[in-house]
Amino acid sequence: MTGAEKDDPSSLLAPLKNPTFRSVFLASQLSSLGWLMQTVALSWLMVSIATSDVMVALVQAASTLPTFFLAIFVGAIADNYNRRIVMIVGRSLMMAASAMLVVLMALGITNPWIILAFSFLDGCGIALADPAWRASLGDMLERRHLPSAVTLLNVGFNTVRSVGPALGGFIVAAFGPLVTFALTTLGFVAPLTALWRNNWKVPISSLAREALMTAIYDGLRFTAISSEIKTTIVRGTLFGIAGTSILALLPLVARDQLKAGPITYGILMAGFGAGALVAGLTNPRLRRTLTQEHMFLLACIACAACALSLVFTSSLAIATVSLAFGGAGWVTAWSGLGVNVQLASPRWVVGRTISIYSAFTYGGIAGGSWLWGTIAENYSLPGALGASAGASLFVATLGFKLPISNRFESELEPSGSFDAPAVALDLKPRTGPILITTEYCISDDNTDLFLDVMRRRRNAQSRVGARQWTLTRDVREPSRWLETYRTPTWMDYHRLHHRLTAADKQLDQELIELTPERHPPRTSILVERPTGALRKSSPPVPYVSQK
């Protein structure tokens, strides 16, 4: 690769010029190698000791369910605490779970429920570490490198797929699951060491840390307001349900369709990873010529073709090539969706939006694993694969109603400037609730323009923390309009204004231009006070600050 290509922000390898990202990324690949080896060992161990096809498929589900249940909590943690420490805790949990599995296997204690339990514990560690790691990309790298970084994460993991499963299958066949679990435990040392030795700079907010429940509420509200993120979540969840059959049922394909063992299963997984690698290398170039929606359409078609091919073949070579197409579609879809969530989220909430997105998509993967496993057990393996292929094509057609945006840059970063109003009361950070009202004088000629601006203002204010936003009109003075919203505390009022973007604040100027010079907008800030069980010695006095 030439120097010019390395400097190109759209180049897949551009983020690797950052030494901190490079160190953590490479160490993560080593641990992913061990984790994939362990996944192969767990899946094949389940095939060996379980009599139910559903139990085999649930190995995949058990590792993804924690992300679904814990996502919103760990997202709030990633946005409010040191992300590096959060990543260390998550990786430590994965290492501890793997080490306990080694001990139990050495003692000869194993059954299907133990396999599922430790798959679940591994998933808990992933659920804690992964949102913090993905949210840290914007702390380590320049914003323009984020698309390449997100793609690189998916390519890196799926590149390891081309080695890990095959290596895991060989080790399981030659030495047994116990050795595989021990090597996986050692592999978790690498990311812990990299995280311990690297400490990247993170913008420090001058505001106090949000309460956990407030942070969760703000993250959910931001996601609910963002049409881009909602569309990405819907398409990603459905794609996860439809496309996961390839991975969830692959042990059964190796055992029943190909009449083979763990080495063949590893080879099939290697084909999947090789296809993902090729797709990742070509994604930056495709992104310059195709829209995100077109790339997602191709990804769905590739996964459908892979599932259908596995139905009709008993050849290892054909199945491996088919899985290469499936891997290409898998990494293309998730890379594009992940980039969209990153660029549609400002830094203050990115951990939460990534977590919510992960919760739904991993929930879709877990639900799909159970669904296709149930169909395979009660009907047939080809029937499950064929149905999943049809579901993937259905997800592709949803682009007519729910197209994925083609965002290249984020426009939602806070402006970072806010002049707090002078107050006459000694307001504490937790004082509240705070009621903000702004009065406007609008002529009939400007009413339509005013309502258009206020629609945008409502979205902007609600997105960053305004609650119970309303716009009312005086029935006796139709030119008098009143905008009202609340924040839980005085600190939340400050936090709201710190989160507004330059474009959000430009709306203030547009509103001023719509009002007469003699009647400019008039804002009042009030603190609510209870009216029951008052002490006679100190009656509450309503406070109004005007600016």
C-alpha positions as CSV (number, residue, x, y, z in Angstrom):
1,M,0.0,0.0,0.0
2,T,1.4,3.4,-1.0
3,G,1.8,6.3,1.4
4,A,-1.1,8.2,-0.3
5,E,-3.4,5.3,0.3
6,K,-2.4,5.1,4.0
7,D,-3.2,8.8,4.4
8,D,-6.6,8.4,2.7
9,P,-9.2,8.4,5.5
10,S,-11.3,6.0,3.6
11,S,-8.4,3.5,3.4
12,L,-9.1,0.4,5.5
13,L,-5.7,0.5,7.1
14,A,-5.6,4.2,7.9
15,P,-6.7,3.8,11.6
16,L,-3.7,1.5,12.2
17,K,-1.4,4.5,12.0
18,N,-2.7,5.4,15.5
19,P,-0.4,3.4,17.9
20,T,-3.0,3.2,20.7
21,F,-5.7,1.8,18.4
22,R,-3.2,-0.5,16.7
23,S,-2.1,-2.0,20.0
24,V,-5.6,-2.6,21.4
25,F,-6.9,-3.8,18.0
26,L,-4.2,-6.4,17.5
27,A,-4.4,-7.7,21.1
28,S,-8.2,-8.0,20.6
29,Q,-7.7,-10.1,17.5
30,L,-5.5,-12.5,19.5
31,S,-8.2,-12.9,22.2
32,S,-10.9,-13.2,19.5
33,L,-8.8,-16.1,18.0
34,G,-9.0,-17.9,21.4
35,W,-12.6,-17.1,21.8
36,L,-13.5,-18.5,18.4
37,M,-11.5,-21.7,19.2
38,Q,-13.5,-22.0,22.4
39,T,-16.7,-21.4,20.5
40,V,-15.9,-24.3,18.2
41,A,-15.0,-26.5,21.2
42,L,-18.2,-25.6,23.0
43,S,-20.4,-26.2,19.9
44,W,-18.8,-29.5,19.1
45,L,-18.9,-30.6,22.7
46,M,-22.6,-29.8,22.8
47,V,-23.1,-31.8,19.6
48,S,-21.3,-34.7,21.3
49,I,-23.3,-34.8,24.6
50,A,-26.7,-33.2,23.7
51,T,-29.6,-35.1,22.1
52,S,-31.4,-31.9,21.1
53,D,-30.7,-29.8,18.0
54,V,-32.2,-26.8,19.9
55,M,-29.4,-27.1,22.6
56,V,-26.8,-27.0,19.9
57,A,-28.3,-23.8,18.4
58,L,-28.6,-22.3,21.9
59,V,-24.8,-22.2,22.3
60,Q,-24.8,-19.3,19.9
61,A,-27.9,-17.8,21.6
62,A,-26.4,-18.0,25.1
63,S,-23.4,-15.9,24.2
64,T,-25.5,-13.2,22.6
65,L,-28.4,-12.9,25.1
66,P,-26.4,-10.9,27.7
67,T,-25.9,-8.1,25.2
68,F,-29.7,-8.0,24.8
69,F,-30.5,-7.9,28.5
70,L,-27.6,-5.7,29.7
71,A,-26.9,-3.4,26.8
72,I,-28.7,-0.2,28.0
73,F,-27.0,-0.4,31.4
74,V,-23.5,-1.0,30.1
75,G,-24.0,1.7,27.5
76,A,-24.8,4.2,30.2
77,I,-21.7,3.0,32.1
78,A,-19.6,3.4,29.0
79,D,-20.7,7.0,28.6
80,N,-20.3,8.0,32.2
81,Y,-17.2,6.1,33.4
82,N,-13.7,5.6,32.1
83,R,-14.2,3.4,29.0
84,R,-10.7,1.9,29.4
85,I,-11.5,0.6,32.9
86,V,-14.9,-0.7,31.7
87,M,-13.1,-2.7,29.0
88,I,-10.6,-4.1,31.5
89,V,-13.5,-5.3,33.7
90,G,-15.3,-6.9,30.8
91,R,-12.2,-8.7,29.5
92,S,-11.4,-9.9,33.1
93,L,-14.8,-11.4,33.3
94,M,-14.3,-13.3,30.1
95,M,-10.9,-14.6,31.3
96,A,-12.4,-15.7,34.6
97,A,-15.2,-17.6,32.9
98,S,-12.8,-19.4,30.6
99,A,-10.5,-20.3,33.5
100,M,-13.4,-21.7,35.5
101,L,-14.5,-23.8,32.5
102,V,-10.9,-25.2,32.4
103,V,-11.1,-26.2,36.0
104,L,-14.5,-27.9,35.6
105,M,-13.4,-29.8,32.5
106,A,-10.3,-30.9,34.3
107,L,-12.5,-32.3,37.1
108,G,-14.7,-34.1,34.6
109,I,-17.7,-31.9,35.4
110,T,-19.6,-31.2,32.2
111,N,-23.2,-31.2,30.9
112,P,-25.2,-29.1,28.4
113,W,-26.3,-26.6,31.0
114,I,-22.7,-25.9,32.1
115,I,-21.8,-25.3,28.5
116,L,-24.7,-22.8,28.1
117,A,-23.9,-21.2,31.5
118,F,-20.3,-20.4,30.6
119,S,-21.3,-19.3,27.1
120,F,-23.6,-16.9,28.9
121,L,-20.8,-15.6,31.2
122,D,-18.6,-15.0,28.2
123,G,-21.4,-13.1,26.7
124,C,-21.7,-10.9,29.8
125,G,-18.0,-10.0,29.5
126,I,-18.5,-9.2,25.8
127,A,-21.6,-7.1,26.6
128,L,-19.6,-5.0,29.0
129,A,-16.4,-4.6,27.0
130,D,-17.7,-4.2,23.4
131,P,-19.8,-1.0,23.7
132,A,-16.9,0.7,25.6
133,W,-14.4,-0.5,22.9
134,R,-16.6,0.7,20.0
135,A,-17.4,4.0,21.8
136,S,-13.7,4.5,22.4
137,L,-13.0,4.6,18.6
138,G,-14.0,8.3,18.5
139,D,-11.7,9.0,21.5
140,M,-8.7,7.3,19.9
141,L,-9.2,8.4,16.2
142,E,-10.3,11.3,14.2
143,R,-13.9,11.4,13.2
144,R,-13.0,10.9,9.5
145,H,-11.4,7.6,10.3
146,L,-14.4,6.1,12.0
147,P,-15.9,4.3,8.9
148,S,-12.6,2.6,8.2
149,A,-12.2,1.7,11.9
150,V,-15.7,0.1,12.2
151,T,-15.1,-1.9,9.0
152,L,-11.6,-2.9,10.3
153,L,-13.1,-4.2,13.5
154,N,-15.6,-6.4,11.5
155,V,-12.9,-7.4,9.1
156,G,-10.4,-8.2,11.9
157,F,-12.9,-10.4,13.7
158,N,-14.0,-12.2,10.6
159,T,-10.4,-12.6,9.4
160,V,-9.7,-14.4,12.7
161,R,-12.8,-16.5,11.8
162,S,-10.7,-17.9,8.8
163,V,-8.1,-19.2,11.2
164,G,-9.7,-19.7,14.6
165,P,-12.4,-22.2,13.8
166,A,-10.1,-24.4,11.7
167,L,-7.4,-24.2,14.4
168,G,-10.0,-24.9,17.1
169,G,-11.4,-27.9,15.1
170,F,-7.9,-29.3,14.8
171,I,-7.0,-28.8,18.5
172,V,-10.3,-30.3,19.6
173,A,-9.8,-33.3,17.4
174,A,-6.1,-33.8,18.3
175,F,-6.1,-32.8,22.0
176,G,-9.6,-32.4,23.2
177,P,-11.7,-29.4,24.5
178,L,-9.7,-29.0,27.7
179,V,-6.6,-27.9,25.9
180,T,-8.7,-25.5,23.7
181,F,-10.2,-23.9,26.8
182,A,-6.8,-23.5,28.4
183,L,-5.4,-21.8,25.3
184,T,-8.4,-19.5,25.2
185,T,-7.8,-18.4,28.8
186,L,-4.2,-17.5,27.9
187,G,-5.4,-15.5,24.9
188,F,-7.3,-13.1,27.1
189,V,-4.0,-11.9,28.7
190,A,-3.2,-10.0,25.5
191,P,-6.0,-7.4,25.5
192,L,-5.7,-7.0,29.3
193,T,-2.0,-6.2,28.9
194,A,-2.7,-3.8,26.0
195,L,-5.4,-1.9,27.9
196,W,-3.2,-1.7,31.0
197,R,-0.3,-0.2,29.1
198,N,-2.3,2.2,26.9
199,N,-4.1,5.2,28.3
200,W,-5.7,7.4,25.6
201,K,-6.9,11.0,26.1
202,V,-10.7,11.4,26.6
203,P,-12.4,14.8,26.6
204,I,-13.3,15.7,30.2
205,S,-16.7,17.2,30.8
206,S,-16.9,20.1,33.2
207,L,-20.3,18.8,34.3
208,A,-21.0,16.2,37.0
209,R,-21.6,12.6,36.0
210,E,-25.2,11.7,35.1
211,A,-27.2,9.5,37.4
212,L,-27.5,6.0,35.9
213,M,-31.3,6.1,35.4
214,T,-31.1,9.6,33.9
215,A,-28.4,8.5,31.5
216,I,-30.5,5.4,30.5
217,Y,-33.5,7.6,29.9
218,D,-31.5,10.1,27.8
219,G,-30.1,7.3,25.7
220,L,-33.4,5.7,25.1
221,R,-35.0,9.1,24.2
222,F,-32.2,10.0,21.8
223,T,-32.5,6.7,20.1
224,A,-36.3,7.0,19.9
225,I,-36.0,10.4,18.3
226,S,-33.3,9.5,15.8
227,S,-35.0,8.1,12.7
228,E,-31.6,7.0,11.3
229,I,-30.8,4.9,14.3
230,K,-34.3,3.4,14.5
231,T,-34.1,2.3,10.9
232,T,-30.7,0.8,11.4
233,I,-31.9,-1.1,14.5
234,V,-35.0,-2.5,12.7
235,R,-33.0,-3.6,9.6
236,G,-30.2,-4.9,11.7
237,T,-32.4,-6.9,14.1
238,L,-34.3,-8.5,11.2
239,F,-31.0,-9.3,9.4
240,G,-29.7,-10.9,12.5
241,I,-32.8,-13.1,12.8
242,A,-32.6,-14.1,9.2
243,G,-28.9,-14.5,8.7
244,T,-27.8,-16.2,11.9
245,S,-29.0,-19.6,10.6
246,I,-25.7,-19.9,8.7
247,L,-23.7,-19.8,11.9
248,A,-26.2,-21.4,14.3
249,L,-26.9,-24.4,12.2
250,L,-23.4,-24.9,10.8
251,P,-22.4,-27.7,13.3
252,L,-25.5,-29.6,12.1
253,V,-24.6,-29.0,8.5
254,A,-21.1,-30.5,9.2
255,R,-22.6,-33.5,11.1
256,D,-25.7,-34.2,9.1
257,Q,-25.3,-32.8,5.6
258,L,-21.6,-33.5,5.1
259,K,-21.3,-36.5,7.5
260,A,-18.1,-35.1,9.0
261,G,-16.5,-34.0,12.3
262,P,-14.9,-31.0,14.0
263,I,-12.1,-30.4,11.5
264,T,-14.7,-30.1,8.7
265,Y,-16.7,-27.7,10.8
266,G,-13.5,-25.6,11.3
267,I,-12.9,-25.6,7.5
268,L,-16.4,-24.4,6.9
269,M,-16.0,-21.6,9.4
270,A,-12.7,-20.7,7.7
271,G,-14.5,-20.3,4.4
272,F,-17.0,-18.0,6.1
273,G,-14.1,-15.9,7.6
274,A,-12.2,-15.8,4.3
275,G,-15.2,-14.4,2.5
276,A,-15.6,-11.8,5.3
277,L,-11.9,-10.8,4.8
278,V,-12.3,-10.3,1.1
279,A,-15.4,-8.2,1.6
280,G,-13.8,-6.1,4.2
281,L,-10.8,-5.3,2.0
282,T,-13.1,-4.2,-0.8
283,N,-15.7,-2.4,1.3
284,P,-14.0,1.0,1.4
285,R,-13.9,1.1,-2.4
286,L,-17.5,-0.1,-2.7
287,R,-18.6,2.6,-0.3
288,R,-17.3,5.2,-2.7
289,T,-19.4,3.8,-5.5
290,L,-22.5,2.3,-3.9
291,T,-24.9,3.6,-1.3
292,Q,-25.3,2.0,2.1
293,E,-28.7,0.7,1.1
294,H,-27.3,-1.0,-2.1
295,M,-24.5,-2.6,-0.1
296,F,-26.9,-3.9,2.5
297,L,-29.1,-5.3,-0.3
298,L,-26.2,-7.2,-1.8
299,A,-25.3,-8.5,1.7
300,C,-28.8,-9.9,2.2
301,I,-28.8,-11.6,-1.2
302,A,-25.3,-13.1,-0.5
303,C,-26.6,-14.6,2.9
304,A,-29.7,-15.9,1.2
305,A,-27.7,-17.6,-1.6
306,C,-25.3,-19.1,1.0
307,A,-28.2,-20.7,3.0
308,L,-29.9,-22.1,-0.1
309,S,-26.6,-23.5,-1.3
310,L,-26.1,-25.4,2.0
311,V,-29.5,-27.0,1.5
312,F,-28.6,-28.6,-1.8
313,T,-25.0,-29.6,-1.4
314,S,-23.1,-32.5,0.3
315,S,-19.8,-31.3,-1.1
316,L,-17.3,-29.7,1.4
317,A,-15.8,-27.6,-1.4
318,I,-19.1,-26.2,-2.6
319,A,-20.2,-25.6,1.0
320,T,-17.0,-23.7,1.8
321,V,-17.4,-21.5,-1.3
322,S,-21.0,-20.8,-0.4
323,L,-20.0,-19.9,3.1
324,A,-17.4,-17.4,1.7
325,F,-20.4,-15.6,0.1
326,G,-22.2,-15.7,3.4
327,G,-19.2,-14.3,5.2
328,A,-18.9,-11.5,2.7
329,G,-22.6,-10.6,3.2
330,W,-22.3,-10.8,6.9
331,V,-19.4,-8.4,7.3
332,T,-20.7,-6.0,4.7
333,A,-24.1,-5.7,6.4
334,W,-22.7,-5.3,10.0
335,S,-20.0,-2.8,8.9
336,G,-22.4,-0.6,7.2
337,L,-24.9,-0.7,10.0
338,G,-22.2,0.0,12.6
339,V,-20.9,3.0,10.7
340,N,-24.4,4.5,10.6
341,V,-24.9,4.2,14.3
342,Q,-21.5,5.8,15.0
343,L,-22.0,8.7,12.7
344,A,-25.6,9.3,13.8
345,S,-24.5,9.6,17.4
346,P,-22.7,12.5,19.2
347,R,-19.9,11.5,21.6
348,W,-22.0,12.1,24.7
349,V,-24.4,9.4,23.9
350,V,-22.6,7.1,21.5
351,G,-22.0,4.3,24.1
352,R,-25.7,4.1,24.8
353,T,-26.8,4.1,21.1
354,I,-24.3,1.4,20.3
355,S,-25.5,-0.6,23.2
356,I,-29.2,-0.2,22.3
357,Y,-28.4,-1.1,18.7
358,S,-26.4,-4.1,19.9
359,A,-29.2,-5.2,22.3
360,F,-31.7,-5.5,19.5
361,T,-29.3,-7.0,16.9
362,Y,-27.8,-9.5,19.3
363,G,-31.3,-10.2,20.5
364,G,-32.3,-10.9,16.9
365,I,-29.3,-13.2,16.5
366,A,-30.2,-15.1,19.7
367,G,-33.9,-15.3,18.7
368,G,-33.0,-16.4,15.2
369,S,-30.7,-19.1,16.6
370,W,-33.5,-20.5,18.7
371,L,-36.0,-20.2,15.8
372,W,-33.9,-22.0,13.2
373,G,-32.8,-24.6,15.7
374,T,-36.4,-25.3,16.6
375,I,-37.4,-25.6,12.9
376,A,-34.5,-27.9,12.2
377,E,-35.4,-30.2,15.1
378,N,-39.2,-30.3,14.5
379,Y,-39.1,-30.3,10.7
380,S,-35.8,-30.5,8.9
381,L,-32.4,-28.9,8.6
382,P,-32.9,-28.0,4.9
383,G,-36.3,-26.5,5.7
384,A,-34.7,-24.2,8.4
385,L,-32.0,-23.1,6.0
386,G,-34.5,-22.5,3.1
387,A,-36.8,-20.5,5.4
388,S,-33.9,-18.3,6.6
389,A,-33.0,-17.6,3.0
390,G,-36.5,-16.4,2.3
391,A,-36.3,-14.2,5.4
392,S,-33.0,-12.6,4.2
393,L,-34.6,-11.7,0.9
394,F,-37.6,-10.2,2.8
395,V,-35.2,-8.0,4.8
396,A,-33.6,-6.8,1.6
397,T,-37.0,-5.7,0.2
398,L,-37.6,-3.5,3.3
399,G,-35.3,-1.0,1.8
400,F,-38.3,0.4,-0.2
401,K,-40.0,1.4,3.1
402,L,-37.0,1.7,5.5
403,P,-33.9,2.7,3.5
404,I,-30.6,3.0,5.3
405,S,-29.2,6.5,5.2
406,N,-25.9,7.2,3.3
407,R,-24.2,9.3,6.0
408,F,-20.5,10.1,5.7
409,E,-20.0,12.6,8.5
410,S,-21.5,13.3,11.9
411,E,-23.4,16.7,12.2
412,L,-24.4,16.2,15.8
413,E,-21.3,17.1,17.8
414,P,-22.0,19.7,20.6
415,S,-20.9,23.3,20.0
416,G,-19.2,23.2,23.4
417,S,-20.2,26.8,24.4
418,F,-22.8,27.8,26.9
419,D,-23.1,31.0,29.0
420,A,-25.0,30.0,32.1
421,P,-27.7,32.6,33.1
422,A,-27.1,34.6,36.3
423,V,-29.3,33.4,39.2
424,A,-30.4,35.0,42.4
425,L,-30.9,31.7,44.3
426,D,-28.3,29.3,45.5
427,L,-29.2,26.5,43.2
428,K,-27.5,23.2,43.8
429,P,-26.7,20.8,40.9
430,R,-29.6,18.5,42.0
431,T,-32.1,21.3,42.5
432,G,-35.2,20.8,40.4
433,P,-37.3,20.1,38.5
434,I,-36.5,23.1,36.3
435,L,-39.2,24.7,34.1
436,I,-38.1,26.8,31.1
437,T,-40.6,28.9,29.2
438,T,-39.9,31.2,26.3
439,E,-42.5,33.7,25.0
440,Y,-42.7,34.7,21.4
441,C,-44.6,37.4,19.6
442,I,-45.3,36.1,16.1
443,S,-47.4,37.9,13.4
444,D,-49.9,35.9,11.3
445,D,-47.6,36.3,8.2
446,N,-44.8,34.5,10.0
447,T,-46.9,31.7,11.6
448,D,-46.0,29.0,9.1
449,L,-42.3,29.8,9.2
450,F,-42.4,29.9,13.0
451,L,-44.1,26.5,13.3
452,D,-41.5,25.0,10.9
453,V,-38.6,26.3,13.0
454,M,-40.3,25.1,16.2
455,R,-40.7,21.6,14.8
456,R,-37.0,21.5,14.3
457,R,-36.4,23.1,17.7
458,R,-38.6,20.5,19.5
459,N,-36.5,17.7,17.9
460,A,-33.3,19.4,18.8
461,Q,-34.3,20.2,22.4
462,S,-35.9,16.8,23.1
463,R,-32.9,15.0,21.6
464,V,-30.5,16.5,24.2
465,G,-32.6,16.2,27.3
466,A,-35.7,18.5,27.2
467,R,-38.7,16.8,28.7
468,Q,-42.4,17.5,28.3
469,W,-41.7,20.0,25.5
470,T,-44.9,21.9,24.4
471,L,-45.8,24.8,22.3
472,T,-49.0,26.7,23.2
473,R,-50.8,29.7,21.7
474,D,-52.8,32.4,23.6
475,V,-56.5,32.2,22.6
476,R,-57.1,35.9,23.4
477,E,-53.7,37.1,22.0
478,P,-53.1,34.9,19.0
479,S,-49.7,36.5,18.3
480,R,-48.5,35.3,21.8
481,W,-46.8,31.8,21.7
482,L,-45.2,30.0,24.7
483,E,-42.6,27.3,24.4
484,T,-42.3,25.1,27.6
485,Y,-40.1,22.2,28.6
486,R,-38.6,20.7,31.8
487,T,-35.3,19.2,33.0
488,P,-35.1,17.0,36.1
489,T,-32.4,19.2,37.8
490,W,-30.4,22.4,37.4
491,M,-27.4,20.3,36.3
492,D,-29.5,18.7,33.6
493,Y,-30.4,22.2,32.3
494,H,-26.7,22.9,31.9
495,R,-26.1,19.5,30.4
496,L,-28.8,20.1,27.8
497,H,-27.3,23.4,26.6
498,H,-23.8,21.9,26.5
499,R,-25.1,19.2,24.1
500,L,-26.7,21.5,21.6
501,T,-25.0,21.6,18.2
502,A,-24.1,24.8,16.3
503,A,-27.0,24.1,14.0
504,D,-29.4,23.7,17.0
505,K,-28.3,27.1,18.4
506,Q,-28.7,28.7,15.0
507,L,-32.5,28.1,15.5
508,D,-32.4,30.8,18.2
509,Q,-31.3,33.4,15.6
510,E,-34.0,32.2,13.2
511,L,-36.6,32.8,15.9
512,I,-35.3,36.2,16.7
513,E,-35.6,37.2,13.1
514,L,-39.3,36.2,13.1
515,T,-40.2,38.4,16.1
516,P,-40.5,42.2,16.2
517,E,-37.5,44.1,17.6
518,R,-39.7,45.7,20.2
519,H,-40.9,42.2,21.4
520,P,-37.9,39.8,21.3
521,P,-38.2,36.3,22.7
522,R,-38.4,36.3,26.5
523,T,-37.1,33.3,28.5
524,S,-38.0,32.5,32.1
525,I,-36.3,29.8,34.2
526,L,-38.4,28.6,37.1
527,V,-37.7,26.0,39.8
528,E,-40.7,23.9,40.9
529,R,-41.6,23.8,44.6
530,P,-44.0,21.5,46.4
531,T,-47.2,23.0,47.8
532,G,-48.2,20.4,50.4
533,A,-47.0,20.1,54.1
534,L,-45.3,23.5,54.2
535,R,-43.6,24.9,57.2
536,K,-45.0,28.2,58.2
537,S,-41.6,29.6,59.0
538,S,-40.2,29.3,55.5
539,P,-42.8,29.4,52.8
540,P,-41.5,28.7,49.3
541,V,-41.1,31.6,47.0
542,P,-41.3,31.0,43.3
543,Y,-38.2,31.9,41.5
544,V,-38.1,33.5,38.0
545,S,-34.9,34.3,36.2
546,Q,-35.4,36.3,33.0
547,K,-33.0,36.9,30.2
